[in-house]
Amino acid sequence: MVSIKIEVDYDKPEEIVRSIEVDNVDVPEGMRISSKEDANKAIIMIEMDVKEPKELMTMRNTADEIMRHVDVVVRTMRGLNI
């Protein structure tokens, strides 16, 4: 099993976790994405039983997509002074 852990320091990690959960419905077969809050951090775990090299790229692309999503959430909240 291969895991990718993304930690985001933010004073409202629950907003990041909620936004990730909404988008976590159509994941590739064999992939699991979980998210939780811990103090002022949002922690996102991507796990997959990798059988082929292309599945590593799938994981990487998923992590990139999640990080872009988190960036939009954080910038939006800061822009709204939330």
C-alpha positions in Angstrom: 0.0 0.0 0.0 1.2 3.5 -0.9 0.1 6.5 1.2 0.3 10.3 0.6 -0.2 12.5 3.6 -1.2 16.2 3.1 -1.1 18.5 6.1 -2.5 22.0 5.9 -1.9 24.5 8.7 -5.0 26.7 8.8 -7.0 28.2 11.7 -10.2 26.7 10.4 -9.3 23.2 9.4 -12.9 22.0 9.6 -13.7 24.1 6.5 -11.0 22.3 4.5 -12.1 18.9 5.8 -15.7 19.6 4.8 -14.8 20.8 1.4 -12.6 17.7 0.7 -15.4 15.3 1.9 -17.8 16.8 -0.6 -15.4 16.1 -3.5 -14.5 12.6 -2.3 -17.2 10.7 -4.1 -15.8 9.5 -7.4 -12.3 8.1 -6.6 -10.4 5.6 -8.7 -10.9 1.9 -7.8 -8.8 0.8 -4.9 -8.1 4.4 -3.7 -9.2 5.6 -0.3 -9.2 9.2 0.8 -9.7 10.3 4.4 -9.5 13.6 6.1 -9.6 14.9 9.6 -8.9 17.9 11.8 -6.1 18.0 14.3 -5.7 21.3 16.2 -5.1 23.9 13.5 -4.3 21.3 10.8 -6.4 19.6 8.1 -4.9 16.1 7.5 -5.7 14.4 4.3 -4.6 10.8 3.6 -4.6 9.2 0.2 -4.0 5.4 0.2 -4.0 2.9 -2.7 -2.9 -0.6 -3.3 -0.6 0.1 -6.2 -0.2 -2.7 -8.7 1.0 -0.8 -11.7 3.3 2.2 -12.2 0.5 4.2 -13.8 -1.4 4.0 -10.5 1.3 6.0 -8.8 0.6 8.8 -11.3 -3.1 8.5 -10.5 -2.3 9.0 -6.8 0.0 12.0 -7.7 -2.7 13.5 -9.9 -5.3 13.1 -7.1 -3.0 14.7 -4.6 -2.4 17.6 -7.0 -6.1 18.1 -7.4 -6.7 18.0 -3.7 -4.0 20.6 -3.1 -5.5 22.9 -5.8 -8.9 22.5 -4.1 -7.4 23.3 -0.7 -5.7 26.4 -2.1 -8.9 27.7 -3.6 -10.8 27.1 -0.3 -8.1 28.9 1.8 -7.8 31.8 -0.6 -11.6 32.2 -0.8 -11.9 32.2 3.0 -9.1 34.7 3.4 -10.6 36.9 0.7 -14.0 36.8 2.6 -12.2 37.4 5.9 -13.7 34.2 7.3 
